[in-house]
Amino acid sequence: MLDLTYETPKPKVIAGAREDWELVIGLEVHAQVATNAKLFSGASTRFGAEPNSNVAFVDAGMPGMLPVINEECVAQAVRTGLGLKAAINLTSAFDRKNYFYPDLPQGYQISQLYHPIVGEGEVLVELGDGTARVVRIERIHLEQDAGKSIHDMDPHMSFVDLNRTGVALMEIVSRPDIRGPEEAAAYVSKLRQIMRYLGTCDGNMQNGNLRADVNVSVCRPGDYEKYQASQDFSHLGTRCEIKNMNSLRFIQQAIEYEARRQIAIIEDGGSVTQETRLYDPDKGETRSMRSKEEAHDYRYFPDPDLLPLEIEQAWVDDIAAALPELPDAKKARFITEFGLSDYDASVLTADTTNAAYFEAVAGEAGDGKLAANWVINELFGRLKKEDHDITESPVSPAQLAGIIKLIKADAISGKIAKDLFEIVYTEGGDPAEIVEARGMKQVTDTGAIEAAVDEIIAANPAQVAKAQENPKLAGWFVGQVMKATGGKANPKAVNQIVAAKLAQQ
């Protein structure tokens, strides 16, 4: 956890027609494991391949085909667990979850309901306003993904693509610790950030590589504290699960709608039915998918084709020793090592590539604060405007560090630095050579600056009189000198000389 102090955020309170209500949220996040092959076959996991081209015999449920565990999938789950400060279970086991669906050729999904590979952990979720909540992780288990049914290609038939069938998923199950829509989105975002740092999931929600099932319930103020004291779920309201959410914005909207729906039911004298629901973003509402009473009996039982999975502590220790620096630790280091603000450190550590770029600039420029300012405001701002990310930056860390070093050496002014950045961004080149070749070097010759000041003062006696009455107006003369010198004059020297000359008038 960060060596910083955070306040715990207050729960989201929604005013009903009769009384106030609080939200209680738990999430089951399905993260696709970043591997080249599937959980129990050697078929490719590449996204965007021709339908049904990444399918092995075992994925298609062919008779006599036996699953063979992919060791890298196990290693990735262990990495994720370690990254979430979770317990790693040296013995875990796979079960069959039986149900029929056209895109599930085997007629069952291999999962880990009772004996998951990862136990309890936690994640610190910061909310950007100085508050943060520690969300407890109940477990992470490995399971197969199903295929994809396609219903919009033909008016009379549906099609099935089995490319995703058998792809390894990590299901990350949280405790009901989340208390508002913004917290839920921030939690998913933090999980995605950690897994990207670890290289265990790319977090691409558009491709379906990260999806969330959101459990929402409401309770009266004070009831959640009773649950915390006793761990008795009867103090909390009946929950409904919103399935397959793949957008942070939609997660927030769905929670808000679902909470108000449940409040309206309770205040009208009804009771909430525990059920699975879907969110319709076009209508901005959730709708019933199936009730608890209608849910399938999945008939879980241990998979007879797979022995219990046993791993060695030494193997886990080797994985732990090779873990990269994680977001919270990197952010804390940036704050202490470079003297950055909490906000700047958060922006720079949001992604591993952003953090690496900044460190390269700061290391070469020798000034972390100045490097952060230029990376965030100038570079990130320009890249965002052009809808690019840091990997597409035309300015290398060495080039940006070169600009910063010229500023620190008083070789160029802030205005000239921005002009220089534009040249490097659009044309490339070595900043120092560009400054020399194009005559952009800052004028530090006090004699030349003094001559420019004398000329402007002599030409503007009325402005001199005003500045003598109100010293703040001296800035007008500074601006005129900078304009006259094409922005090349040293601003500090200009300010000093203007002040001295006006005092002599």
URDA-V171485 format. One record per residue. N is the residue number from 1. RES is the residue in one letter. PHI is phi in radians with two decimals (NA if undefined). NEAR is the number of other C-alpha atoms within 8 Angstrom. Layout:
# URDA-V171485
n-><N | N>
res-><RES | RES>
phi-><PHI | PHI>
near-><NEAR | NEAR>
This chain:
# URDA-V171485
n-><1 | 2 | 3 | 4 | 5 | 6 | 7 | 8 | 9 | 10 | 11 | 12 | 13 | 14 | 15 | 16 | 17 | 18 | 19 | 20 | 21 | 22 | 23 | 24 | 25 | 26 | 27 | 28 | 29 | 30 | 31 | 32 | 33 | 34 | 35 | 36 | 37 | 38 | 39 | 40 | 41 | 42 | 43 | 44 | 45 | 46 | 47 | 48 | 49 | 50 | 51 | 52 | 53 | 54 | 55 | 56 | 57 | 58 | 59 | 60 | 61 | 62 | 63 | 64 | 65 | 66 | 67 | 68 | 69 | 70 | 71 | 72 | 73 | 74 | 75 | 76 | 77 | 78 | 79 | 80 | 81 | 82 | 83 | 84 | 85 | 86 | 87 | 88 | 89 | 90 | 91 | 92 | 93 | 94 | 95 | 96 | 97 | 98 | 99 | 100 | 101 | 102 | 103 | 104 | 105 | 106 | 107 | 108 | 109 | 110 | 111 | 112 | 113 | 114 | 115 | 116 | 117 | 118 | 119 | 120 | 121 | 122 | 123 | 124 | 125 | 126 | 127 | 128 | 129 | 130 | 131 | 132 | 133 | 134 | 135 | 136 | 137 | 138 | 139 | 140 | 141 | 142 | 143 | 144 | 145 | 146 | 147 | 148 | 149 | 150 | 151 | 152 | 153 | 154 | 155 | 156 | 157 | 158 | 159 | 160 | 161 | 162 | 163 | 164 | 165 | 166 | 167 | 168 | 169 | 170 | 171 | 172 | 173 | 174 | 175 | 176 | 177 | 178 | 179 | 180 | 181 | 182 | 183 | 184 | 185 | 186 | 187 | 188 | 189 | 190 | 191 | 192 | 193 | 194 | 195 | 196 | 197 | 198 | 199 | 200 | 201 | 202 | 203 | 204 | 205 | 206 | 207 | 208 | 209 | 210 | 211 | 212 | 213 | 214 | 215 | 216 | 217 | 218 | 219 | 220 | 221 | 222 | 223 | 224 | 225 | 226 | 227 | 228 | 229 | 230 | 231 | 232 | 233 | 234 | 235 | 236 | 237 | 238 | 239 | 240 | 241 | 242 | 243 | 244 | 245 | 246 | 247 | 248 | 249 | 250 | 251 | 252 | 253 | 254 | 255 | 256 | 257 | 258 | 259 | 260 | 261 | 262 | 263 | 264 | 265 | 266 | 267 | 268 | 269 | 270 | 271 | 272 | 273 | 274 | 275 | 276 | 277 | 278 | 279 | 280 | 281 | 282 | 283 | 284 | 285 | 286 | 287 | 288 | 289 | 290 | 291 | 292 | 293 | 294 | 295 | 296 | 297 | 298 | 299 | 300 | 301 | 302 | 303 | 304 | 305 | 306 | 307 | 308 | 309 | 310 | 311 | 312 | 313 | 314 | 315 | 316 | 317 | 318 | 319 | 320 | 321 | 322 | 323 | 324 | 325 | 326 | 327 | 328 | 329 | 330 | 331 | 332 | 333 | 334 | 335 | 336 | 337 | 338 | 339 | 340 | 341 | 342 | 343 | 344 | 345 | 346 | 347 | 348 | 349 | 350 | 351 | 352 | 353 | 354 | 355 | 356 | 357 | 358 | 359 | 360 | 361 | 362 | 363 | 364 | 365 | 366 | 367 | 368 | 369 | 370 | 371 | 372 | 373 | 374 | 375 | 376 | 377 | 378 | 379 | 380 | 381 | 382 | 383 | 384 | 385 | 386 | 387 | 388 | 389 | 390 | 391 | 392 | 393 | 394 | 395 | 396 | 397 | 398 | 399 | 400 | 401 | 402 | 403 | 404 | 405 | 406 | 407 | 408 | 409 | 410 | 411 | 412 | 413 | 414 | 415 | 416 | 417 | 418 | 419 | 420 | 421 | 422 | 423 | 424 | 425 | 426 | 427 | 428 | 429 | 430 | 431 | 432 | 433 | 434 | 435 | 436 | 437 | 438 | 439 | 440 | 441 | 442 | 443 | 444 | 445 | 446 | 447 | 448 | 449 | 450 | 451 | 452 | 453 | 454 | 455 | 456 | 457 | 458 | 459 | 460 | 461 | 462 | 463 | 464 | 465 | 466 | 467 | 468 | 469 | 470 | 471 | 472 | 473 | 474 | 475 | 476 | 477 | 478 | 479 | 480 | 481 | 482 | 483 | 484 | 485 | 486 | 487 | 488 | 489 | 490 | 491 | 492 | 493 | 494 | 495 | 496 | 497 | 498 | 499 | 500 | 501 | 502 | 503 | 504 | 505>
res-><M | L | D | L | T | Y | E | T | P | K | P | K | V | I | A | G | A | R | E | D | W | E | L | V | I | G | L | E | V | H | A | Q | V | A | T | N | A | K | L | F | S | G | A | S | T | R | F | G | A | E | P | N | S | N | V | A | F | V | D | A | G | M | P | G | M | L | P | V | I | N | E | E | C | V | A | Q | A | V | R | T | G | L | G | L | K | A | A | I | N | L | T | S | A | F | D | R | K | N | Y | F | Y | P | D | L | P | Q | G | Y | Q | I | S | Q | L | Y | H | P | I | V | G | E | G | E | V | L | V | E | L | G | D | G | T | A | R | V | V | R | I | E | R | I | H | L | E | Q | D | A | G | K | S | I | H | D | M | D | P | H | M | S | F | V | D | L | N | R | T | G | V | A | L | M | E | I | V | S | R | P | D | I | R | G | P | E | E | A | A | A | Y | V | S | K | L | R | Q | I | M | R | Y | L | G | T | C | D | G | N | M | Q | N | G | N | L | R | A | D | V | N | V | S | V | C | R | P | G | D | Y | E | K | Y | Q | A | S | Q | D | F | S | H | L | G | T | R | C | E | I | K | N | M | N | S | L | R | F | I | Q | Q | A | I | E | Y | E | A | R | R | Q | I | A | I | I | E | D | G | G | S | V | T | Q | E | T | R | L | Y | D | P | D | K | G | E | T | R | S | M | R | S | K | E | E | A | H | D | Y | R | Y | F | P | D | P | D | L | L | P | L | E | I | E | Q | A | W | V | D | D | I | A | A | A | L | P | E | L | P | D | A | K | K | A | R | F | I | T | E | F | G | L | S | D | Y | D | A | S | V | L | T | A | D | T | T | N | A | A | Y | F | E | A | V | A | G | E | A | G | D | G | K | L | A | A | N | W | V | I | N | E | L | F | G | R | L | K | K | E | D | H | D | I | T | E | S | P | V | S | P | A | Q | L | A | G | I | I | K | L | I | K | A | D | A | I | S | G | K | I | A | K | D | L | F | E | I | V | Y | T | E | G | G | D | P | A | E | I | V | E | A | R | G | M | K | Q | V | T | D | T | G | A | I | E | A | A | V | D | E | I | I | A | A | N | P | A | Q | V | A | K | A | Q | E | N | P | K | L | A | G | W | F | V | G | Q | V | M | K | A | T | G | G | K | A | N | P | K | A | V | N | Q | I | V | A | A | K | L | A | Q | Q>
phi-><NA | -1.15 | -1.48 | -2.29 | -1.72 | -2.16 | -1.54 | -1.36 | -1.18 | -1.32 | -1.16 | -1.18 | -1.91 | -1.99 | -1.43 | -1.50 | -1.23 | -2.03 | -2.73 | -1.53 | -2.36 | -2.03 | -1.64 | -2.28 | -2.34 | -2.28 | -2.20 | -2.02 | -1.70 | -1.77 | -1.96 | -1.26 | -1.20 | -1.39 | -2.49 | -1.41 | -2.15 | -1.36 | -1.13 | -2.22 | -2.57 | -1.60 | -1.14 | -1.21 | -1.84 | -1.07 | -1.40 | 1.54 | -1.26 | -0.98 | -0.90 | 1.08 | -1.71 | -1.86 | -2.31 | -1.59 | -1.01 | -1.20 | -1.15 | -1.44 | 1.24 | -1.20 | -1.02 | 1.43 | -1.46 | -1.89 | -1.29 | -2.21 | -1.13 | -1.56 | -1.04 | -1.15 | -1.09 | -1.12 | -1.06 | -1.15 | -1.13 | -1.11 | -1.01 | -1.09 | -1.05 | -1.11 | -1.17 | -1.80 | 0.97 | -1.77 | -1.32 | -1.77 | -1.53 | -1.23 | -2.18 | -2.43 | -2.59 | -1.84 | -2.05 | -1.74 | -1.83 | -1.57 | -2.82 | -1.76 | -2.76 | -0.99 | -1.62 | -2.17 | -1.02 | -1.26 | 1.44 | -2.73 | -1.97 | -1.49 | -2.48 | -2.29 | -1.29 | -1.67 | -2.31 | -1.28 | -1.35 | -2.18 | -1.70 | -1.30 | -2.56 | -2.79 | -2.47 | -1.53 | -1.92 | -1.57 | -1.96 | 1.40 | -2.12 | 1.51 | -1.90 | -2.71 | -2.20 | -1.52 | -1.76 | -1.40 | -1.69 | -1.41 | -2.97 | -2.28 | -2.18 | -1.56 | -2.76 | -1.46 | -1.47 | -1.63 | -1.43 | -2.34 | -1.64 | -2.03 | -1.96 | -1.97 | -1.70 | -2.63 | -1.23 | -2.05 | -2.30 | -1.91 | -2.07 | -2.16 | -1.97 | -1.66 | -1.03 | -1.43 | -1.02 | 1.54 | -1.12 | -1.29 | -2.08 | -1.85 | -1.70 | -1.80 | -1.82 | -1.67 | -1.35 | -1.36 | -1.74 | -1.55 | -2.10 | -2.95 | -1.05 | -1.14 | -1.10 | -1.07 | -1.13 | -1.14 | -1.13 | -1.09 | -1.09 | -1.19 | -1.03 | -1.06 | -1.07 | -1.10 | -1.19 | -1.17 | -1.04 | -1.32 | 1.32 | -1.71 | -2.77 | -1.40 | 1.22 | -1.31 | -1.33 | -1.11 | -1.46 | 1.44 | -1.38 | -2.50 | -2.34 | -2.34 | -1.76 | -1.91 | -1.68 | -2.15 | -2.53 | -2.19 | -2.53 | -1.35 | -0.94 | 1.74 | -1.23 | -1.16 | -1.13 | -1.13 | -1.10 | -1.05 | -1.27 | -1.96 | 1.02 | -1.66 | -1.19 | -1.15 | -1.32 | -1.70 | -1.28 | -1.22 | -1.66 | -2.13 | -1.82 | -1.78 | -1.53 | 0.94 | -1.54 | -2.22 | -2.60 | -1.10 | -1.17 | -1.19 | -1.02 | -1.13 | -1.11 | -1.13 | -1.09 | -1.04 | -1.14 | -1.10 | -1.09 | -1.18 | -1.10 | -1.17 | -1.06 | -1.07 | -1.10 | -1.13 | -1.24 | -1.52 | 1.62 | -1.62 | -2.28 | -1.31 | -1.60 | -1.20 | -2.72 | -1.74 | -2.25 | -2.06 | -1.79 | -1.81 | -1.18 | -1.19 | -1.63 | 1.18 | -2.54 | -1.69 | -2.40 | -1.19 | -1.84 | -2.82 | -1.57 | -1.07 | -1.15 | -1.63 | -1.14 | -1.19 | -1.48 | -1.28 | 0.86 | -1.06 | -2.71 | -1.01 | -1.18 | -1.26 | -1.60 | -2.25 | -1.23 | -0.93 | -1.53 | -2.04 | -2.13 | -1.71 | -1.06 | -1.09 | -1.15 | -1.09 | -1.11 | -1.13 | -1.12 | -1.07 | -1.17 | -1.70 | -1.13 | -1.34 | -1.15 | -1.60 | -0.94 | -1.10 | -1.17 | -1.15 | -1.09 | -1.05 | -1.16 | -1.06 | -1.15 | -1.38 | -1.35 | -1.90 | 1.20 | -1.44 | -1.30 | -1.01 | -1.13 | -1.07 | -1.12 | -1.13 | -1.10 | -1.29 | -1.77 | -1.05 | -2.46 | -1.10 | -1.20 | -1.08 | -1.12 | -1.14 | -1.07 | -1.04 | -1.06 | -1.14 | -1.15 | -1.09 | -1.11 | -1.40 | -1.40 | 1.31 | -2.63 | -1.15 | -1.14 | -1.16 | -1.10 | -1.08 | -1.07 | -1.30 | -1.16 | -1.29 | -1.39 | -1.49 | -1.25 | -1.05 | -1.06 | -1.20 | -1.10 | -1.11 | -1.04 | -1.72 | 1.02 | -2.07 | -1.96 | -1.10 | -1.20 | -1.79 | -1.15 | -1.38 | -1.80 | -1.38 | -0.98 | -1.13 | -1.16 | -1.16 | -1.09 | -1.09 | -1.12 | -1.11 | -1.11 | -1.16 | -1.15 | -1.10 | -1.47 | 1.08 | -1.37 | -2.39 | -1.50 | -1.05 | -1.15 | -1.10 | -1.06 | -1.20 | -1.13 | -1.13 | -1.04 | -1.10 | -1.13 | -1.10 | -1.12 | -1.62 | -2.03 | 1.43 | 1.89 | -1.47 | -0.95 | -1.12 | -1.18 | -1.10 | -1.05 | -1.20 | -1.22 | -1.80 | 1.10 | -1.70 | -1.11 | -1.17 | -1.42 | -1.93 | -1.21 | -1.10 | -1.14 | -1.15 | -1.15 | -1.12 | -1.13 | -1.15 | -1.13 | -1.02 | -1.12 | -1.26 | -1.12 | -1.12 | -1.48 | -2.40 | -1.10 | -1.13 | -1.20 | -1.10 | -1.06 | -1.12 | -1.18 | -1.24 | -1.35 | -2.30 | -0.97 | -1.10 | -1.34 | -1.11 | -1.03 | -1.09 | -1.17 | -1.04 | -1.09 | -1.18 | -1.16 | -1.09 | -1.15 | -1.16 | -1.73 | 1.15 | 1.34 | -1.53 | -1.19 | -1.19 | -1.02 | -1.11 | -1.15 | -1.05 | -1.04 | -1.16 | -1.22 | -1.07 | -1.05 | -1.18 | -1.17 | -1.15 | -1.19 | -1.49 | -1.26>
near-><5 | 6 | 5 | 5 | 4 | 7 | 7 | 7 | 7 | 5 | 8 | 9 | 8 | 9 | 8 | 11 | 6 | 6 | 6 | 10 | 13 | 13 | 15 | 14 | 14 | 13 | 14 | 11 | 13 | 12 | 13 | 13 | 13 | 10 | 8 | 7 | 11 | 14 | 13 | 10 | 14 | 7 | 9 | 9 | 12 | 7 | 5 | 4 | 8 | 5 | 8 | 8 | 7 | 13 | 12 | 9 | 8 | 11 | 13 | 11 | 9 | 9 | 4 | 4 | 8 | 6 | 9 | 7 | 7 | 11 | 6 | 7 | 12 | 9 | 9 | 11 | 16 | 13 | 13 | 11 | 15 | 11 | 12 | 10 | 9 | 13 | 10 | 10 | 9 | 10 | 10 | 12 | 13 | 14 | 13 | 13 | 12 | 10 | 9 | 7 | 7 | 7 | 12 | 12 | 10 | 9 | 9 | 11 | 14 | 11 | 12 | 14 | 8 | 6 | 9 | 14 | 16 | 14 | 14 | 10 | 13 | 11 | 12 | 9 | 12 | 9 | 10 | 6 | 4 | 8 | 11 | 12 | 9 | 9 | 13 | 11 | 16 | 11 | 12 | 15 | 14 | 14 | 13 | 13 | 11 | 12 | 13 | 10 | 10 | 9 | 8 | 6 | 8 | 7 | 5 | 4 | 7 | 10 | 8 | 10 | 12 | 15 | 13 | 12 | 14 | 13 | 14 | 13 | 12 | 14 | 12 | 14 | 12 | 13 | 10 | 8 | 11 | 10 | 13 | 11 | 12 | 8 | 11 | 14 | 12 | 11 | 10 | 10 | 9 | 10 | 9 | 12 | 12 | 11 | 14 | 13 | 13 | 13 | 8 | 13 | 13 | 11 | 12 | 8 | 10 | 7 | 7 | 8 | 13 | 14 | 12 | 12 | 12 | 14 | 11 | 15 | 14 | 15 | 13 | 9 | 8 | 6 | 10 | 11 | 7 | 11 | 13 | 8 | 6 | 6 | 7 | 8 | 6 | 6 | 10 | 12 | 8 | 9 | 11 | 12 | 12 | 15 | 11 | 8 | 12 | 12 | 8 | 9 | 7 | 10 | 14 | 12 | 10 | 13 | 11 | 9 | 11 | 11 | 12 | 10 | 8 | 11 | 11 | 10 | 11 | 10 | 10 | 6 | 6 | 7 | 6 | 9 | 8 | 10 | 12 | 13 | 13 | 11 | 12 | 9 | 7 | 4 | 5 | 10 | 10 | 12 | 8 | 9 | 8 | 9 | 11 | 9 | 4 | 6 | 7 | 5 | 4 | 7 | 7 | 8 | 7 | 8 | 10 | 5 | 6 | 7 | 7 | 8 | 9 | 7 | 8 | 7 | 7 | 6 | 8 | 10 | 8 | 8 | 11 | 9 | 6 | 6 | 9 | 6 | 7 | 10 | 11 | 8 | 10 | 10 | 12 | 12 | 9 | 11 | 12 | 8 | 6 | 10 | 9 | 12 | 7 | 8 | 7 | 10 | 13 | 9 | 8 | 12 | 12 | 10 | 10 | 9 | 8 | 11 | 11 | 8 | 10 | 13 | 8 | 10 | 13 | 13 | 9 | 8 | 12 | 6 | 9 | 12 | 9 | 8 | 14 | 13 | 9 | 10 | 10 | 12 | 8 | 9 | 9 | 11 | 9 | 8 | 12 | 9 | 7 | 6 | 6 | 10 | 9 | 10 | 6 | 6 | 9 | 7 | 9 | 7 | 10 | 9 | 12 | 12 | 13 | 12 | 13 | 11 | 9 | 11 | 12 | 7 | 7 | 9 | 9 | 14 | 14 | 7 | 7 | 11 | 11 | 8 | 8 | 12 | 10 | 8 | 9 | 13 | 9 | 7 | 6 | 9 | 8 | 9 | 11 | 9 | 8 | 11 | 11 | 9 | 7 | 6 | 6 | 11 | 9 | 12 | 9 | 8 | 6 | 7 | 6 | 8 | 15 | 10 | 8 | 10 | 14 | 9 | 8 | 11 | 10 | 7 | 6 | 8 | 8 | 6 | 7 | 10 | 8 | 9 | 12 | 9 | 6 | 7 | 7 | 6 | 9 | 10 | 8 | 7 | 12 | 12 | 8 | 9 | 14 | 13 | 8 | 8 | 8 | 7 | 11 | 13 | 15 | 12 | 9 | 6 | 11 | 15 | 10 | 8 | 11 | 12 | 9 | 8 | 10 | 10 | 7 | 5 | 4>
